[in-house]
Amino acid sequence: YEATIAGEQGESGILTGFLITADVPDAETGDAHQDRLGQLFFDLGNGNGLVVVGEAIYRGEEAEMTPNTAQLRAVVGGTGDFMGARGQVATTRNDDGSYRHEFTLLDD
């Protein structure tokens, strides 16, 4: 997938990535959930970008993430100003269907 992204200070970029969906039954209840394993690239322009990997859990038959519930993924690298970046991103689906990505990067 590909989506336009915008920052709170007027920054813009492109998010590209892919998700692999795996149905996972709960051993105790038998209820199923879906794990979406993914790799994402936040292209912030001018050669600057962040690489994110991890999973998001979708309950039952939901086609989208549960609104207002953050899912964490790992920041495993970057390019340009973000070369060697590491940390995490909390992704939250808003009530209006948009998404918020909040990055926490570690200082070396």
Order of alpha helices (4+ residues) and beta strands (2+ residues): beta-beta-beta-beta-beta-beta-beta
